[in-house]
C-alpha cells in the first residue's frame, strides 16, 4: 500500500519538479518566462498535494 501511495505521489509531482527546475535554470536568461514557470510549478504542487491528500484520507 505504501509503494502505491508513493507512485501516485510521484505521478502528481514529477511535472511540478520539472517545471521548478526549468524555471530555476532560466531565471538568469529569461526572467519573465522563468517567473511563469515557477508560478505554474507552485500551482501544480498545490493541486497535486491536494489530490494526493484526498486519496490518502
N, CA, C and O of each residue as an XYZ file, in Angstrom:
228
protein
N       0.825     -1.200      0.000
C       0.000      0.000      0.000
C       0.865      1.258      0.000
O       0.545      2.240     -0.670
N       1.963      1.222      0.757
C       2.849      2.377      0.819
C       3.522      2.668     -0.505
O       3.716      3.828     -0.868
N       3.879      1.619     -1.228
C       4.529      1.797     -2.529
C       3.553      2.418     -3.521
O       3.939      3.265     -4.326
N       2.298      2.001     -3.465
C       1.280      2.558     -4.352
C       1.078      4.047     -4.088
O       0.954      4.833     -5.028
N       1.045      4.433     -2.835
C       0.887      5.852     -2.488
C       2.091      6.648     -2.974
O       1.938      7.766     -3.466
N       3.288      6.079     -2.839
C       4.491      6.763     -3.303
C       4.484      6.930     -4.821
O       4.891      7.977     -5.324
N       4.031      5.925     -5.551
C       3.956      6.020     -7.011
C       2.945      7.084     -7.431
O       3.198      7.852     -8.359
N       1.806      7.129     -6.753
C       0.805      8.161     -7.053
C       1.369      9.543     -6.744
O       1.137     10.488     -7.498
N       2.105      9.667     -5.645
C       2.737     10.937     -5.288
C       3.696     11.378     -6.390
O       3.697     12.544     -6.783
N       4.505     10.458     -6.883
C       5.448     10.803     -7.944
C       4.739     11.202     -9.232
O       5.168     12.133     -9.914
N       3.667     10.512     -9.565
C       2.934     10.839    -10.792
C       2.411     12.276    -10.737
O       2.453     12.995    -11.736
N       1.919     12.689     -9.570
C       1.352     14.022     -9.461
C       2.394     15.110     -9.253
O       2.088     16.282     -9.472
N       3.620     14.773     -8.837
C       4.590     15.810     -8.528
C       5.800     15.875     -9.451
O       6.527     16.867     -9.409
N       6.048     14.876    -10.274
C       7.190     14.936    -11.190
C       7.061     16.093    -12.184
O       8.060     16.773    -12.418
N       5.893     16.360    -12.786
C       5.811     17.525    -13.678
C       6.087     18.841    -12.955
O       6.687     19.746    -13.534
N       5.660     18.958    -11.710
C       5.920     20.180    -10.952
C       7.408     20.329    -10.666
O       7.937     21.440    -10.713
N       8.083     19.236    -10.374
C       9.526     19.296    -10.125
C      10.258     19.686    -11.401
O      11.210     20.465    -11.354
N       9.827     19.155    -12.539
C      10.448     19.507    -13.817
C      10.226     20.992    -14.117
O      11.153     21.680    -14.545
N       9.009     21.489    -13.896
C       8.741     22.913    -14.114
C       9.589     23.781    -13.195
O      10.090     24.825    -13.612
N       9.752     23.355    -11.950
C      10.567     24.101    -10.996
C      12.019     24.162    -11.447
O      12.641     25.223    -11.396
N      12.564     23.037    -11.886
C      13.953     23.019    -12.341
C      14.140     23.850    -13.608
O      15.144     24.547    -13.749
N      13.181     23.779    -14.527
C      13.267     24.600    -15.740
C      13.199     26.088    -15.405
O      13.941     26.892    -15.970
N      12.313     26.448    -14.492
C      12.192     27.846    -14.093
C      13.447     28.360    -13.426
O      13.873     29.485    -13.687
N      14.040     27.555    -12.574
C      15.270     27.986    -11.903
C      16.444     28.072    -12.869
O      17.314     28.928    -12.708
N      16.478     27.197    -13.871
C      17.578     27.241    -14.830
C      17.458     28.435    -15.782
O      18.472     28.932    -16.272
N      16.244     28.899    -16.048
C      16.045     30.032    -16.961
C      15.939     31.372    -16.240
O      15.643     32.390    -16.867
N      16.176     31.382    -14.943
C      15.992     32.599    -14.161
C      16.925     33.719    -14.614
O      16.528     34.884    -14.607
N      18.139     33.395    -15.001
C      19.088     34.425    -15.412
C      18.915     34.838    -16.872
O      19.113     36.005    -17.209
N      18.550     33.900    -17.738
C      18.492     34.218    -19.165
C      17.148     34.819    -19.577
O      17.113     35.815    -20.300
N      16.057     34.231    -19.131
C      14.717     34.718    -19.496
C      13.872     34.854    -18.229
O      13.132     33.934    -17.880
N      13.976     35.997    -17.533
C      13.292     36.120    -16.235
C      11.765     36.078    -16.323
O      11.124     35.543    -15.418
N      11.167     36.623    -17.377
C       9.701     36.595    -17.477
C       9.185     35.174    -17.684
O       8.205     34.760    -17.064
N       9.853     34.442    -18.556
C       9.477     33.051    -18.798
C       9.694     32.211    -17.540
O       8.879     31.348    -17.215
N      10.790     32.467    -16.840
C      11.095     31.721    -15.618
C      10.049     31.997    -14.537
O       9.672     31.093    -13.791
N       9.589     33.229    -14.453
C       8.580     33.569    -13.454
C       7.286     32.808    -13.714
O       6.651     32.320    -12.779
N       6.899     32.706    -14.970
C       5.688     31.955    -15.320
C       5.838     30.474    -15.003
O       4.900     29.841    -14.518
N       7.020     29.919    -15.276
C       7.258     28.512    -14.982
C       7.230     28.247    -13.476
O       6.699     27.228    -13.034
N       7.799     29.162    -12.692
C       7.808     28.985    -11.242
C       6.402     29.084    -10.659
O       6.059     28.344     -9.737
N       5.598     29.983    -11.182
C       4.209     30.102    -10.724
C       3.426     28.843    -11.096
O       2.648     28.333    -10.290
N       3.631     28.343    -12.312
C       2.950     27.117    -12.731
C       3.386     25.935    -11.864
O       2.565     25.086    -11.519
N       4.661     25.876    -11.513
C       5.142     24.793    -10.653
C       4.505     24.873     -9.267
O       4.121     23.849     -8.701
N       4.389     26.079     -8.721
C       3.754     26.242     -7.412
C       2.299     25.829     -7.418
O       1.831     25.165     -6.493
N       1.583     26.219     -8.457
C       0.172     25.835     -8.570
C       0.049     24.325     -8.735
O      -0.843     23.700     -8.161
N       0.948     23.744     -9.522
C       0.916     22.295     -9.735
C       1.205     21.550     -8.431
O       0.595     20.514     -8.162
N       2.144     22.078     -7.610
C       2.417     21.461     -6.309
C       1.188     21.517     -5.416
O       0.871     20.538     -4.739
N       0.491     22.651     -5.405
C      -0.708     22.766     -4.569
C      -1.810     21.813     -5.021
O      -2.435     21.144     -4.198
N      -2.042     21.756     -6.311
C      -3.101     20.880     -6.828
C      -2.712     19.414     -6.620
O      -3.539     18.611     -6.188
N      -1.466     19.064     -6.923
C      -1.018     17.689     -6.739
C      -1.052     17.268     -5.275
O      -1.411     16.133     -4.962
N      -0.680     18.175     -4.379
C      -0.747     17.868     -2.957
C      -2.170     17.681     -2.476
O      -2.431     16.821     -1.636
N      -3.081     18.464     -2.989
C      -4.475     18.313     -2.603
C      -5.075     17.014     -3.095
O      -5.847     16.371     -2.384
N      -4.724     16.627     -4.306
C      -5.236     15.367     -4.854
C      -4.651     14.190     -4.090
O      -5.366     13.241     -3.768
N      -3.343     14.247     -3.796
C      -2.712     13.141     -3.063
C      -3.267     13.046     -1.649
O      -3.495     11.945     -1.148
N      -3.485     14.175     -1.007
C      -4.012     14.164      0.353
C      -5.434     13.630      0.392
O      -5.809     12.934      1.335
N      -6.229     13.948     -0.623
C      -7.596     13.450     -0.637
C      -7.648     11.951     -0.908
O      -8.581     11.281     -0.464
N      -6.667     11.412     -1.628
C      -6.643      9.984     -1.888
C      -6.211      9.207     -0.646
O      -6.700      8.105     -0.400
N      -5.305      9.774      0.127
C      -4.787      9.068      1.300
C      -5.804      9.059      2.422
O      -5.900      8.077      3.158
N      -6.573     10.143      2.570
C      -7.513     10.229      3.695
C      -8.701      9.344      3.534
O      -9.572      9.315      4.404
